[in-house]
Amino acid sequence: MTPEPEQSAAARLAPMANAIRALSMDAVQAANSGHPGMPMGMADVATVLWSKYLKFDPAAPDWADRDRFVLSAGHGSMLIYSLLYLSGYASPTIDDIRNFRQLGSVCAGHPENFLIPGIECTTGPLGQGLAMAVGMAVAERHLNAGYGDALVDHNTWVVAGDGCLMEGVNHEAIGLAGHLRLGRLKVLWDSNRITIDGSTDLSTCEDIPARYRASGWHVIECDGHDFADIDRALAEAKAHDASPVLVECRTIIGKGAPTKQGTSGVHGAALGDAEVAAAREHLVWTDAPFVIPDAILADWRAVGARGAAAHHEWQGRLDQSSKAAEFAARMAGEMPATGLDGFIAGLLAEPKKVATRKASEMALEVLTVDVPAMIGGSADLTGSNNTKTKATTPLTADDYAGRYLYYGIREFGMACAMNGMALHGGVIPYGGTFLIFSDYCRNAVRLSALQQTRAIYVFTHDSIGLGEDGPTHQPIEQLMSLRLIPNLNVFRPCDVVETAECWALALSTPNTPSVLALSRQNLPQLREEGGMLSARGAYRLRAARAARKVILIATGSEVEVAVATADALEAEGIGADVVSMPCMELFEAQDEAYKSDLLPNLPPEQLLRVSIEAGATLGWDRYTMANGLKIGLNRFGASAPAEDLYAKFGLTAEAIVPQIKTKLSI
């Protein structure tokens, strides 16, 4: 085929790019809110990428072998909304775009993956889109190692801004990507040298291309407004598979707005009626707002139609593959049968006293054999988090078939990569660090919940029970803080049986991420019966023997303390239920009949509710009620052996029983 002449290519692409600019400035102007500068500046680059290099099919947004397109600079959301509409996706519609940032429109202020099928991930918190793309690229290489080029052979393209590259998580992400030599990852840097505050000269002087090269990336430069130069750079980027690629696209923010382009004034505010009118004249765009000329729209729809052939060819290969059913099940996130029931039955027959971090490892030894989609890892704490099993060999640049990632000291980068893997599909990521370091990756955990991903966080060393490392490592507020995040199941199992149940529950919720908060210290096995009791979120571990006066509600390592407290109370004729509450979120999902049976709504003088957890007591009022008793820790810990700390801070039966008797006026 004869290449398209340079001049005619530019003549066709320029109006297509201007359609992005027109929609972007019109939508932001109508909303009087938004960021028109980035989509107007990157319109030329995006037009070349989508029209020639991106593999996609608007009729099948979830096609497994599509290229992933990640708008890391999510504030410029009108870029992706324009591209999806113009190229023929069913969503968004022109009415959605007309109602940009308004209630009921899928065109939210920042792209949300759960609103539009063509949005690969929720972006907006800068840097995280690029970091999630690292996880997508990992998933692609891993699945390629198992299913070959016939079924898995695609790139992950990222549009990132100056802000994305400044964020600390960017350093973590590019270091990991370079180390793993993720050659299918291509980052297009919108190098416009502007942030909200003004020129990037105000805040940075680093040599970004040198930093990327030092991290093992291949770096290319281009003029982001010269179609031929963009084409050259993207062709080189696509052809380079030996390492991840950064393409510095030198652009002008707000390109086309004659008096505001190139300034911070176009970054995060509507252009204004006068500037929009001037931009229309400058771009020779005579149509009314939200109207795309038929010829230009036809060119864009032809771009969208191009992907149907590639999709059809891929579908033919899938249909002929002996692994078709297996691959489809993997990409659908289906869970195979596991031997966990048998494992739990063995524990009930032969109880084990182990730390719940060890109990987690024991469950994982079973699960990682039975669930090949699971990819584990740890942020340099493998031996402490107990996340590696015999079935999970290292995933490296030399062996993408491995199933264990050594993330290094990159907690935030790890969490983002886990989100990317989960969003890509075909893998179920889990990763470990200490619970105290959940603060390093909290925003990614929040995005796990917002994006409805099955990412499983193994947060060990979950209390002052970790002992001698002291208050810098002892979590106090983290448990309750994580419970504040909507659509996140926070599990804190009390023994080896509950830990196995919590793993089963975490794997069974494809649209809800999970946290497993696990102990360093050994805990006795308190469960003597099976039945997946943890699925209720809370259950009566032991019923009162004497007349019931107290309900002790505890989680994790403090369930053992609750049992000892109950024994002491019963010895004095004070009946006490022990309720284990491994997951507040699942308990809240139960019907009222179950909840009121477990926690009857009686005044404290008739039935005192007591919570016991080695952490912040804020929030426990929900279960203790206003006049209940909350045993916990509302100060930082100390450096000492675990048993000494529990005694010092009153987390023992000897310290709790007198408080209960005082409350009961006994």
C-alpha positions in Angstrom: 0.0 0.0 0.0 1.4 3.4 -0.9 1.9 5.6 2.2 -0.4 8.6 2.5 1.3 11.8 1.3 2.5 13.9 4.3 0.4 16.9 3.2 -2.8 15.0 2.7 -2.4 13.2 6.0 -2.1 16.5 7.9 -5.0 17.9 5.9 -7.2 15.0 7.1 -5.8 14.8 10.7 -6.0 18.5 11.5 -9.8 18.8 11.3 -10.1 15.6 13.3 -7.9 17.0 16.0 -9.8 20.2 16.0 -13.0 18.3 16.6 -11.4 17.2 19.9 -10.5 20.8 20.7 -14.0 22.1 19.8 -15.8 19.5 21.9 -13.4 20.0 24.8 -13.8 23.8 25.0 -17.5 23.6 24.4 -18.1 21.1 27.2 -16.0 22.9 29.7 -17.6 26.2 28.7 -21.1 24.8 29.1 -20.2 23.4 32.5 -18.2 26.5 33.5 -15.9 24.0 35.1 -13.1 21.7 33.8 -9.7 21.6 32.2 -9.7 22.4 28.5 -5.9 23.0 28.2 -4.7 19.4 28.2 -7.1 18.0 25.7 -6.6 20.9 23.3 -2.8 20.5 23.7 -2.8 16.8 23.2 -5.4 16.6 20.4 -2.9 16.2 17.6 -1.0 13.4 19.4 -4.2 11.6 20.3 -5.5 11.8 16.8 -2.4 10.2 15.4 -2.4 7.5 18.1 -6.1 6.6 17.7 -6.2 6.8 13.9 -3.1 4.7 13.2 -1.6 2.9 16.3 -4.2 2.1 18.9 -5.8 -1.4 18.6 -9.5 -1.1 19.7 -13.0 -1.9 18.6 -15.8 0.5 19.7 -18.3 -2.3 19.3 -16.5 -4.4 21.9 -15.0 -2.2 24.6 -14.0 -5.2 26.7 -12.3 -7.1 23.9 -9.5 -9.0 25.8 -6.7 -8.2 23.3 -7.4 -4.6 22.8 -4.7 -2.0 23.5 -5.2 -0.3 26.8 -5.5 3.4 26.7 -4.9 5.2 30.0 -5.5 8.9 30.5 -3.3 9.4 33.5 -3.8 13.1 33.3 -7.4 12.5 34.2 -8.2 16.2 34.7 -8.2 16.4 30.9 -11.1 14.0 30.8 -12.7 15.7 27.7 -9.8 14.2 25.7 -11.0 10.6 26.3 -14.7 11.5 26.2 -14.2 13.2 22.8 -12.2 10.3 21.5 -14.8 7.7 22.5 -17.7 9.6 21.1 -15.9 10.5 17.8 -14.6 7.0 17.1 -18.1 5.5 17.6 -18.3 4.0 21.1 -21.9 3.7 22.3 -21.0 5.8 25.4 -20.7 8.7 25.8 -23.3 10.3 23.6 -23.2 13.8 22.5 -25.9 14.6 25.1 -23.6 13.2 27.8 -20.8 15.5 26.6 -23.2 18.4 26.4 -23.9 17.7 30.1 -20.3 17.3 31.1 -19.8 17.4 34.8 -23.5 17.6 35.5 -25.6 15.2 37.6 -26.6 12.2 35.6 -24.0 12.5 32.8 -21.5 9.7 32.5 -19.0 12.4 31.6 -17.8 13.0 35.1 -15.2 15.6 36.0 -12.6 12.8 35.9 -12.9 9.6 34.0 -14.6 6.8 35.9 -14.2 3.2 34.7 -17.5 2.2 36.2 -19.5 4.8 34.2 -18.2 4.2 30.7 -17.0 0.8 29.3 -14.3 2.5 27.2 -12.6 4.0 30.3 -9.9 1.5 31.4 -9.3 3.0 34.8 -10.4 5.9 37.1 -7.9 8.6 36.9 -7.5 12.1 38.4 -5.1 11.5 41.3 -2.0 12.3 39.3 0.5 9.6 38.7 -1.8 6.8 39.5 -3.0 6.2 36.0 0.6 5.6 34.8 1.3 3.4 37.8 -1.8 1.4 37.1 -0.7 1.0 33.5 2.4 -0.7 34.8 0.2 -3.3 36.3 -1.7 -3.7 33.0 1.5 -4.2 31.2 2.6 -6.8 33.8 -0.7 -8.6 33.3 -0.3 -8.5 29.5 3.2 -10.0 29.6 2.1 -12.7 32.2 -0.9 -13.8 30.1 1.2 -13.7 27.0 3.6 -16.2 28.6 0.7 -18.6 29.2 -1.4 -18.1 26.1 1.0 -16.8 23.4 0.9 -14.1 20.8 -2.2 -15.5 19.2 -4.4 -14.6 22.1 -2.5 -11.9 24.1 -0.5 -9.4 22.1 -1.3 -5.8 22.9 0.2 -2.5 24.2 -0.7 -0.2 27.0 -0.6 3.4 25.9 -0.6 6.2 28.5 -1.1 10.0 28.3 0.6 11.6 31.2 1.2 15.2 32.1 3.9 17.1 33.9 2.1 16.6 37.2 1.9 12.8 36.7 5.7 12.7 36.3 6.3 14.9 39.4 4.2 12.7 41.7 6.3 10.4 43.9 4.5 7.3 42.8 5.8 8.0 39.3 9.3 7.3 40.5 8.1 4.0 42.1 6.2 3.0 38.9 8.9 3.7 36.4 11.5 2.0 38.5 9.4 -1.2 38.6 8.5 -1.0 34.9 12.1 -0.5 33.8 13.4 -3.3 36.0 10.8 -5.7 34.5 11.6 -4.4 31.0 7.9 -3.9 30.1 8.3 -3.2 26.5 4.6 -3.1 25.8 4.2 0.0 28.0 4.3 3.3 26.0 3.9 6.6 27.9 3.1 9.8 25.9 4.3 12.7 28.0 2.3 15.9 27.4 5.3 18.1 27.9 3.7 21.5 28.0 5.7 22.8 31.0 2.6 24.2 32.7 0.9 23.4 36.1 -1.9 25.1 37.8 0.5 27.4 39.7 2.2 28.4 36.4 5.4 27.4 34.6 7.0 24.2 35.8 10.1 26.4 36.3 8.5 27.4 39.6 8.8 24.0 41.1 11.2 21.7 39.2 14.4 21.6 37.3 14.9 17.9 37.0 16.0 16.2 33.7 13.0 13.9 33.3 14.2 12.1 30.1 17.5 11.4 31.9 15.6 10.0 34.9 13.6 7.7 32.7 16.7 6.5 30.8 18.4 5.9 34.2 15.4 3.7 35.1 15.8 1.5 32.0 13.4 3.3 29.7 13.8 4.1 26.0 13.1 7.8 25.5 11.9 9.5 22.2 11.1 13.2 21.6 8.7 14.8 19.1 6.9 18.0 18.2 3.4 17.3 19.5 1.8 19.5 16.9 3.7 18.2 13.8 1.7 15.2 12.5 4.6 13.7 10.6 6.9 14.0 13.7 4.3 12.5 15.9 3.8 9.6 13.5 7.6 9.0 13.4 7.8 8.9 17.2 4.8 6.6 17.7 6.1 4.3 15.0 9.4 4.0 16.9 7.6 3.6 20.2 5.4 0.8 18.9 8.4 -1.0 17.4 10.5 -0.9 20.5 9.8 -3.9 22.7 13.0 -4.2 24.6 12.0 -1.8 27.4 9.2 0.6 28.3 9.0 3.8 26.2 8.6 7.4 27.1 7.7 9.8 24.3 8.2 13.4 25.2 5.5 15.2 23.2 6.4 18.9 23.3 3.0 20.6 23.2 1.3 23.9 23.9 -1.4 23.7 26.5 -4.7 25.0 25.2 -3.4 24.9 21.6 -5.9 26.9 19.5 -7.0 29.4 22.2 -5.2 32.4 20.7 -4.6 34.6 23.8 -4.6 31.9 26.6 -2.7 29.0 25.0 0.6 28.3 26.6 -0.5 29.8 30.0 -1.7 28.4 33.3 -4.9 30.3 32.7 -6.1 27.5 30.3 -5.2 24.7 32.7 -8.2 24.4 35.0 -10.9 26.9 34.0 -13.3 27.5 31.2 -11.9 29.7 28.4 -14.7 32.2 28.5 -17.1 33.2 25.7 -14.8 35.6 24.1 -11.8 33.2 24.0 -14.0 30.4 22.7 -15.2 32.6 19.9 -11.7 33.6 19.1 -10.6 30.0 19.2 -13.3 29.0 16.7 -12.1 31.7 14.4 -8.4 30.7 14.9 -9.3 27.0 14.1 -11.6 27.9 11.3 -14.3 26.0 13.1 -17.7 27.5 12.1 -20.1 25.0 13.4 -22.3 25.5 16.5 -21.2 24.1 19.9 -21.3 20.3 20.1 -21.8 20.0 16.3 -19.2 17.9 14.4 -19.3 18.3 10.6 -20.4 15.1 8.8 -17.1 14.7 6.9 -15.0 14.9 10.0 -17.2 12.6 12.0 -17.1 10.1 9.1 -13.3 10.2 9.2 -13.4 9.5 12.9 -16.0 6.7 12.6 -13.8 5.1 9.9 -11.0 5.0 12.5 -13.3 3.2 14.9 -14.4 0.7 12.3 -10.8 -0.2 11.5 -10.5 -2.2 14.7 -13.4 -4.6 13.9 -11.2 -6.6 11.4 -8.4 -7.1 13.9 -11.0 -8.1 16.5 -12.6 -10.6 14.1 -9.3 -12.1 13.3 -8.4 -12.5 17.0 -11.8 -14.1 17.6 -11.1 -16.6 15.0 -7.8 -17.5 16.6 -9.5 -17.8 20.0 -12.2 -20.1 18.6 -9.5 -22.4 17.2 -7.5 -22.4 20.4 -7.5 -25.5 22.7 -7.3 -23.0 25.6 -10.3 -21.0 24.5 -12.5 -21.9 27.5 -9.8 -21.6 30.0 -8.8 -18.2 28.6 -12.4 -16.9 28.6 -12.9 -18.0 32.2 -9.7 -16.3 33.3 -10.6 -13.0 31.6 -14.1 -13.2 33.1 -12.6 -13.5 36.5 -14.2 -16.9 37.3 -13.0 -18.7 40.4 -12.2 -22.4 40.1 -13.0 -24.8 42.9 -10.4 -24.8 45.6 -9.3 -27.2 48.4 -9.9 -24.6 51.1 -12.9 -26.5 52.6 -10.7 -29.6 53.0 -7.9 -27.4 54.5 -10.3 -26.0 57.1 -11.6 -29.4 57.9 -8.0 -30.5 58.6 -7.6 -27.5 61.0 -10.8 -28.4 62.9 -9.4 -31.9 63.3 -6.0 -30.8 64.3 -6.0 -27.2 65.7 -3.0 -24.9 65.1 -1.6 -22.1 67.1 0.0 -19.7 64.6 0.2 -16.0 63.8 -2.5 -15.1 61.3 0.2 -14.0 58.9 1.4 -17.6 59.0 -2.2 -18.8 58.8 -2.5 -16.7 55.6 0.5 -18.3 54.1 -0.9 -21.7 54.9 -4.2 -20.8 53.1 -2.2 -19.4 50.2 -0.3 -22.6 49.8 -3.6 -24.2 48.9 -5.1 -21.3 46.9 -2.1 -20.5 44.7 -2.1 -24.1 43.5 -5.8 -24.1 42.8 -6.2 -20.5 41.4 -3.5 -20.0 38.7 -4.8 -16.4 38.2 -3.4 -15.3 41.5 -0.3 -13.2 41.3 1.3 -12.3 44.7 4.0 -10.0 45.9 5.3 -7.9 48.7 6.9 -4.5 49.1 10.3 -5.9 50.3 8.7 -7.8 53.2 8.2 -11.2 51.7 9.5 -13.1 54.8 7.4 -11.0 57.1 4.2 -10.8 55.1 4.4 -14.6 54.2 2.9 -13.9 50.8 5.2 -16.2 48.7 4.2 -19.9 48.3 5.8 -22.9 46.7 3.6 -22.5 43.7 4.5 -18.9 43.0 7.9 -18.5 41.3 9.3 -15.0 40.7 7.8 -12.9 37.8 10.9 -11.3 36.2 12.0 -9.7 33.0 13.4 -13.2 32.1 10.3 -15.1 33.1 6.9 -13.4 32.8 5.2 -16.7 33.6 6.2 -16.3 37.2 3.5 -15.4 39.7 5.3 -13.5 42.5 6.5 -9.9 42.2 9.3 -8.5 44.3 8.1 -4.9 44.4 10.9 -3.5 46.4 10.2 -0.7 48.8 7.4 0.7 46.7 4.2 0.3 48.7 2.2 2.9 46.7 3.6 1.7 43.4 2.7 -1.9 44.4 -0.9 -1.0 45.2 -1.4 0.9 41.9 0.1 -2.0 39.9 -2.3 -4.3 41.7 -5.2 -2.1 40.6 -3.9 -2.2 37.0 -3.6 -5.9 37.0 -7.1 -6.4 38.4 -8.5 -3.9 35.8 -6.7 -5.6 32.9 -8.3 -8.9 33.8 -7.1 -12.4 33.8 -5.2 -12.1 37.0 -6.1 -11.7 40.7 -3.4 -9.6 42.4 -2.5 -9.7 46.1 0.3 -7.9 47.8 1.7 -7.4 51.2 3.3 -4.8 53.5 2.9 -3.9 57.2 -0.4 -2.4 58.2 1.3 0.8 59.3 2.5 1.3 55.7 -1.0 1.1 54.3 -0.8 4.9 54.8 1.8 5.0 52.0 -0.6 3.3 49.6 -3.9 4.5 51.0 -5.0 6.5 47.9 -4.5 3.5 45.7 -6.6 1.4 48.2 -9.3 4.0 47.9 -9.1 3.8 44.1 -9.4 0.0 44.4 -12.7 0.5 46.1 -13.9 3.2 43.8 -13.0 1.2 40.7 -14.5 -2.0 42.1 -11.4 -4.1 41.6 -10.5 -7.5 43.2 -7.3 -6.3 44.7 -6.4 -8.1 48.0 -4.1 -6.3 50.5 -2.2 -8.4 53.0 -1.4 -6.0 55.8 0.5 -7.8 58.5 1.9 -6.7 61.9 -1.5 -5.3 62.6 -1.2 -3.9 66.1 1.1 -3.2 69.1 1.4 -7.0 69.1 4.3 -6.6 66.7 6.3 -5.6 69.8 9.8 -4.3 69.8 9.8 -2.3 66.6 7.9 0.4 68.5 5.4 3.1 67.8 6.6 4.0 64.3 5.6 0.5 63.2 2.6 -0.1 65.5 -0.7 0.8 63.8 -3.3 2.6 65.9 -5.7 4.5 63.7 -5.2 2.5 60.5 -7.8 -0.2 61.0 -10.7 2.2 61.6 -9.4 4.5 59.0 -9.5 1.8 56.3 -13.0 0.9 57.4 -14.1 4.4 56.4 -13.5 3.6 52.8 -16.7 2.6 51.0 -16.8 -0.7 49.2 -13.7 -2.1 51.0 -13.9 -5.2 53.1 -11.5 -5.0 56.0 -10.9 -8.5 57.5 -9.2 -9.0 60.8 -9.3 -12.7 61.6 -8.8 -14.1 65.0 -7.2 -17.5 64.2 -6.2 -19.9 61.4 -9.7 -20.9 60.6 -11.1 -17.4 60.3 -8.0 -16.5 58.2 -8.8 -19.2 55.6 -12.4 -18.1 55.6 -11.4 -14.5 55.0 -9.2 -15.5 52.1 -12.2 -17.4 50.5 -14.4 -14.3 51.0 -11.9 -11.9 49.5 -11.6 -14.0 46.4 -15.4 -14.3 46.1 -16.0 -10.6 45.7 -14.8 -9.5 42.2 -16.2 -6.0 42.5 -14.9 -5.3 46.1 -11.3 -5.1 47.2 -10.2 -6.6 50.5 -7.7 -5.9 53.3 -6.5 -8.8 55.5 -5.1 -7.4 58.7 -2.9 -10.1 60.2 -1.0 -10.6 63.4 2.7 -11.1 63.9 2.2 -12.9 67.2 0.9 -16.5 67.5 -2.8 -16.9 68.3 -4.6 -20.0 69.5 -7.2 -21.6 67.3 -10.5 -20.6 68.8 -12.8 -21.9 66.2 -14.1 -25.5 66.8 -16.7 -25.6 64.1 -16.8 -24.9 60.3 -19.6 -23.4 58.3 -17.9 -20.2 56.9 -19.1 -18.2 59.9 -16.9 -15.2 58.9 -19.3 -14.7 55.9 -21.7 -13.0 58.3 -19.0 -10.5 59.3 -19.6 -11.3 63.0 -20.9 -14.3 64.9 -21.3 -15.7 68.3 -18.1 -17.6 69.0 -19.2 -18.5 72.5 -22.5 -18.1 74.2 -22.9 -17.1 77.8 -23.2 -19.9 80.3 -24.4 -17.9 83.3 -27.2 -15.4 82.9 -26.0 -13.1 80.1 -25.0 -9.6 81.3 -22.3 -8.8 78.8 -21.5 -9.1 75.1 -17.8 -8.9 74.3 -17.1 -7.9 70.7 -13.6 -8.3 69.5 -11.5 -8.7 66.3 -8.2 -10.4 65.5 -5.8 -11.0 68.3 -8.1 -9.5 70.9 -10.7 -12.3 70.4 -8.4 -14.3 72.6 -8.5 -11.5 75.2 -12.3 -11.5 75.0 -12.4 -15.3 75.6 -10.2 -14.9 78.7 -12.3 -12.0 79.9 -15.5 -14.1 79.4 -13.9 -17.0 81.4 -13.1 -14.6 84.3 -16.6 -13.1 84.3 -18.3 -16.5 84.1 -16.2 -17.6 87.1 -18.0 -14.8 89.0 -21.4 -15.8 87.7 -21.5 -13.0 85.1 -22.7 -14.5 81.8 -20.8 -13.2 78.7 -21.2 -13.8 75.0 -18.1 -13.6 72.9 -18.7 -12.2 69.4 -15.9 -12.4 66.9 -16.2 -9.6 64.3 -13.7 -10.3 61.5 -15.4 -7.9 59.0 -17.6 -5.0 60.0 -18.7 -4.4 56.4 -20.1 -7.9 56.0 -21.9 -7.7 59.3 -23.5 -4.4 58.2 -24.8 -6.2 55.1 -26.7 -8.8 57.2 -30.5 -8.5 57.8 -31.8 -6.8 60.9 -33.0 -10.1 62.4 -29.5 -11.5 62.5 -27.9 -8.4 63.8 -30.5 -7.9 66.5 -30.1 -11.5 67.6 -26.3 -11.2 67.9 -26.5 -7.7 69.5 -29.9 -7.3 71.2 -30.9 -3.7 71.6 -31.1 -3.6 75.4 -30.0 -0.9 77.8 -26.5 -1.4 79.2 -27.8 -2.1 82.7 -29.4 -5.1 81.3 -26.8 -6.1 78.7 -23.5 -4.3 78.5 -21.7 -4.2 75.2 -17.9 -4.1 75.3 -15.6 -3.8 72.3 -12.0 -4.9 72.5 -9.5 -4.0 69.7 -5.9 -3.0 70.0 -6.4 0.2 68.1 -8.4 3.5 68.0 -11.8 3.2 69.7 -13.4 5.9 67.5 -16.2 4.2 65.6 -16.9 1.4 68.0 -19.8 3.3 69.5 -21.8 1.9 66.6 -21.8 -1.5 68.4 -21.2 -0.6 72.1 -23.8 2.1 72.0 -23.4 5.4 73.9 -23.1 3.8 77.3 -21.1 0.8 76.4 -17.4 0.1 77.1 -14.7 0.6 74.5 -11.4 -1.1 75.2 -8.6 0.0 72.9 -5.7 2.3 72.3 -6.0 6.0 71.6 -2.4 6.9 71.9 0.8 5.7 70.2 2.4 2.4 71.3 5.8 1.7 72.7 8.8 -0.5 72.1 8.6 -3.7 74.2 7.6 -7.4 73.8 4.0 -7.8 72.8 2.8 -9.3 76.1 4.3 -6.4 78.1 2.6 -3.9 75.8 -0.8 -5.6 76.2 -0.4 -5.5 80.0 0.7 -1.8 79.9 -2.2 -0.7 77.8 -4.9 -2.6 79.6 -5.6 -5.2 76.9 -5.8 -8.1 79.3 -8.7 -9.9 81.1 -7.2 -8.7 84.4 -7.5 -5.1 83.3 -10.9 -5.4 81.5 -12.9 -7.3 84.1 -12.9 -4.6 86.8 -14.0 -2.0 84.2 -16.9 -4.2 83.2 -17.9 -4.8 86.9 -17.8 -1.1 87.5 -20.1 -0.5 84.6 -22.4 -3.1 85.8 -22.2 -1.7 89.4 -21.1 -5.0 90.7 
